[in-house]
Amino acid sequence: MSLADIVEPLQQPLFTLLDTPVSWTEVLGFGSGALCVWLVARQHLANWPIGIANNLFFILLFVQAGLYADAGLQIVFITLAVYGWWTWTHGGGPGRDGLPVRRTSRTEWSWLCAAGVVGTAGLTLLLARATDSTVPFWDALTTALSLMATYGQCRKRVESWWLWIAADVVYIPLYAYKELYLTSLLYVGFMTLCVLGLRNWSRDLAAVPREPAGVRA
């Protein structure tokens, strides 16, 4: 049995939403994505393996929809998930059970914003010239925002939730435009969970003792 034989049933329509067929891939992506964000908001370690499964479903979905940057982004997400999984369990330092919630430093913001601008511009040009994408800028922008947010999530930076919210504001109409209505609805749910995550992490941040300058990672 080939990989195509395994993947093909997942791409078959399961039901129709707004006169548009919804595949098993989109449904499984919906469920695993919602569970992943819910677990992240609660700082539960299981979010990482669930997130990897979600990335695999979305690779299939986005390639089929012509969202190539978002499809490639899932591969990066899988790599970052392995890093985040390790960091959450080993990055807290001596005497700590896990990584604490912290704020993003000015230095981190500087290089994150620079990387976001350069990445968006570079991906927009690449998608416009090398693919048949009909939304090169928006695909590139959401990719850059998502990578910035994922870095913050891996390091438990509370501002990562604001970056996810900004990405979701673009993702929701983008997926609706591509007739991925269930995925668009999923991202409405993601935004709600992001607000919950922001509240939970902010509360935990307030409970973390302040560290002397130069100690923060």
JOWO-V777356 format. One record per residue. N is the residue number from 1. SS is DSSP state (alpha for helix, beta for strand, coil for the rest). PHI is phi in degrees with one decimal (* if undefined). PSI is psi in radians with two decimals (999 if undefined). Layout:
N,SS,PHI,PSI / N,SS,PHI,PSI
This chain:
1,coil,*,2.25 / 2,coil,-88.1,2.94 / 3,alpha,-61.7,-0.65 / 4,alpha,-62.2,-0.63 / 5,alpha,-66.9,-0.56 / 6,alpha,-76.2,-0.72 / 7,alpha,-74.7,-0.63 / 8,alpha,-54.6,-0.76 / 9,alpha,-63.2,-0.54 / 10,alpha,-68.0,-0.40 / 11,coil,-93.3,0.02 / 12,coil,-78.3,2.54 / 13,beta,-61.8,2.38 / 14,beta,-100.2,-0.70 / 15,beta,-158.3,3.09 / 16,beta,-115.1,2.34 / 17,beta,-128.2,2.11 / 18,coil,53.6,0.79 / 19,coil,64.4,0.32 / 20,beta,-121.9,2.24 / 21,beta,-66.6,2.41 / 22,beta,-112.4,2.17 / 23,beta,-88.3,2.89 / 24,alpha,-57.0,-0.66 / 25,alpha,-58.4,-0.77 / 26,alpha,-69.5,-0.67 / 27,alpha,-65.8,-0.79 / 28,alpha,-67.4,-0.61 / 29,alpha,-64.8,-0.70 / 30,alpha,-58.5,-0.92 / 31,alpha,-66.8,-0.82 / 32,alpha,-68.7,-0.60 / 33,alpha,-67.0,-0.78 / 34,alpha,-63.0,-0.74 / 35,alpha,-64.5,-0.70 / 36,alpha,-61.3,-0.87 / 37,alpha,-64.5,-0.67 / 38,alpha,-60.1,-0.70 / 39,alpha,-71.7,-0.65 / 40,alpha,-62.3,-0.76 / 41,alpha,-57.8,-0.51 / 42,coil,-98.9,0.16 / 43,coil,54.4,0.68 / 44,coil,-90.4,2.28 / 45,coil,-61.7,-0.45 / 46,coil,-66.3,-0.18 / 47,alpha,-61.0,-0.52 / 48,alpha,-69.3,-0.92 / 49,alpha,-64.4,-0.63 / 50,alpha,-64.7,-0.68 / 51,alpha,-64.6,-0.66 / 52,alpha,-63.9,-0.74 / 53,alpha,-61.6,-0.72 / 54,alpha,-60.8,-0.72 / 55,alpha,-61.1,-0.71 / 56,alpha,-64.7,-0.74 / 57,alpha,-63.0,-0.71 / 58,alpha,-72.6,-0.46 / 59,alpha,-59.0,-0.84 / 60,alpha,-62.6,-0.76 / 61,alpha,-66.5,-0.79 / 62,alpha,-75.0,-0.59 / 63,alpha,-62.7,-0.73 / 64,alpha,-64.0,-0.56 / 65,alpha,-89.9,-0.08 / 66,coil,78.5,0.34 / 67,coil,-97.7,1.34 / 68,alpha,-70.6,-0.66 / 69,alpha,-64.9,-0.70 / 70,alpha,-66.0,-0.61 / 71,alpha,-66.2,-0.82 / 72,alpha,-63.1,-0.58 / 73,alpha,-59.7,-0.59 / 74,alpha,-63.3,-0.59 / 75,alpha,-66.5,-0.72 / 76,alpha,-64.5,-0.71 / 77,alpha,-58.5,-0.70 / 78,alpha,-63.1,-0.75 / 79,alpha,-62.5,-0.79 / 80,alpha,-66.7,-0.55 / 81,alpha,-64.2,-0.70 / 82,alpha,-62.7,-0.76 / 83,alpha,-63.2,-0.80 / 84,alpha,-63.6,-0.69 / 85,alpha,-58.5,-0.81 / 86,alpha,-66.8,-0.76 / 87,alpha,-63.3,-0.74 / 88,alpha,-62.8,-0.51 / 89,alpha,-96.6,-0.42 / 90,alpha,-123.4,-0.11 / 91,coil,-92.0,0.10 / 92,coil,-79.2,-0.30 / 93,coil,90.7,3.00 / 94,coil,-57.8,2.41 / 95,coil,79.5,0.13 / 96,coil,-119.3,2.54 / 97,coil,-77.5,-0.45 / 98,coil,-165.7,-3.06 / 99,coil,-79.1,2.24 / 100,coil,-82.6,2.76 / 101,coil,-72.5,2.37 / 102,beta,-140.1,2.98 / 103,coil,-90.1,2.70 / 104,coil,-75.6,2.27 / 105,coil,-76.2,2.86 / 106,alpha,-61.3,-0.67 / 107,alpha,-62.9,-0.78 / 108,alpha,-62.0,-0.75 / 109,alpha,-61.1,-0.69 / 110,alpha,-61.6,-0.87 / 111,alpha,-78.3,-0.48 / 112,alpha,-64.6,-0.79 / 113,alpha,-66.4,-0.70 / 114,alpha,-63.1,-0.78 / 115,alpha,-64.9,-0.62 / 116,alpha,-65.4,-0.76 / 117,alpha,-66.6,-0.84 / 118,alpha,-64.1,-0.75 / 119,alpha,-63.7,-0.73 / 120,alpha,-63.1,-0.79 / 121,alpha,-63.7,-0.80 / 122,alpha,-65.0,-0.77 / 123,alpha,-67.3,-0.63 / 124,alpha,-60.2,-0.81 / 125,alpha,-63.7,-0.76 / 126,alpha,-62.7,-0.82 / 127,alpha,-67.5,-0.65 / 128,alpha,-67.7,-0.60 / 129,alpha,-96.4,-0.52 / 130,alpha,-108.9,-0.11 / 131,coil,-133.7,3.06 / 132,coil,-97.7,0.40 / 133,coil,-58.2,2.38 / 134,coil,-95.9,-0.08 / 135,coil,-136.6,0.98 / 136,alpha,-60.2,-0.75 / 137,alpha,-66.5,-0.83 / 138,alpha,-67.7,-0.63 / 139,alpha,-63.9,-0.74 / 140,alpha,-68.7,-0.72 / 141,alpha,-62.5,-0.81 / 142,alpha,-65.8,-0.58 / 143,alpha,-63.0,-0.82 / 144,alpha,-63.8,-0.81 / 145,alpha,-61.6,-0.70 / 146,alpha,-66.4,-0.69 / 147,alpha,-66.8,-0.71 / 148,alpha,-61.5,-0.76 / 149,alpha,-66.8,-0.67 / 150,alpha,-66.3,-0.67 / 151,alpha,-57.6,-0.83 / 152,alpha,-62.3,-0.64 / 153,alpha,-65.6,-0.74 / 154,alpha,-61.5,-0.62 / 155,coil,-95.4,0.05 / 156,coil,56.5,0.83 / 157,beta,-89.4,2.19 / 158,coil,-62.2,-0.55 / 159,coil,-69.7,-0.18 / 160,alpha,-59.6,-0.51 / 161,alpha,-66.4,-0.63 / 162,alpha,-65.7,-0.64 / 163,alpha,-66.7,-0.69 / 164,alpha,-64.1,-0.71 / 165,alpha,-62.4,-0.75 / 166,alpha,-61.5,-0.72 / 167,alpha,-64.5,-0.73 / 168,alpha,-63.6,-0.59 / 169,alpha,-59.5,-0.57 / 170,alpha,-87.6,-0.69 / 171,alpha,-59.9,-0.73 / 172,alpha,-58.1,-0.95 / 173,alpha,-71.4,-0.51 / 174,alpha,-63.2,-0.81 / 175,alpha,-69.8,-0.60 / 176,alpha,-64.0,-0.70 / 177,alpha,-61.8,-0.62 / 178,coil,-85.3,0.13 / 179,coil,64.1,0.48 / 180,coil,-97.5,1.22 / 181,alpha,-66.9,-0.66 / 182,alpha,-66.4,-0.70 / 183,alpha,-66.8,-0.67 / 184,alpha,-60.6,-0.75 / 185,alpha,-64.1,-0.68 / 186,alpha,-57.5,-0.71 / 187,alpha,-74.0,-0.39 / 188,alpha,-64.8,-0.75 / 189,alpha,-64.6,-0.68 / 190,alpha,-57.5,-0.76 / 191,alpha,-62.5,-0.69 / 192,alpha,-63.4,-0.76 / 193,alpha,-67.4,-0.54 / 194,alpha,-65.0,-0.69 / 195,alpha,-63.1,-0.73 / 196,alpha,-62.7,-0.77 / 197,alpha,-63.4,-0.72 / 198,alpha,-60.2,-0.75 / 199,alpha,-64.6,-0.78 / 200,alpha,-66.2,-0.77 / 201,alpha,-69.6,-0.63 / 202,alpha,-63.9,-0.67 / 203,alpha,-65.7,-0.73 / 204,alpha,-68.3,-0.62 / 205,alpha,-61.7,-0.72 / 206,alpha,-64.1,-0.41 / 207,alpha,-90.5,-0.15 / 208,coil,-81.2,2.24 / 209,coil,-62.6,2.46 / 210,coil,-67.2,2.46 / 211,coil,-106.1,2.64 / 212,coil,-61.9,2.63 / 213,coil,-57.4,2.43 / 214,coil,94.0,-0.20 / 215,coil,-89.2,-0.52 / 216,coil,-63.9,2.51 / 217,coil,-82.9,999
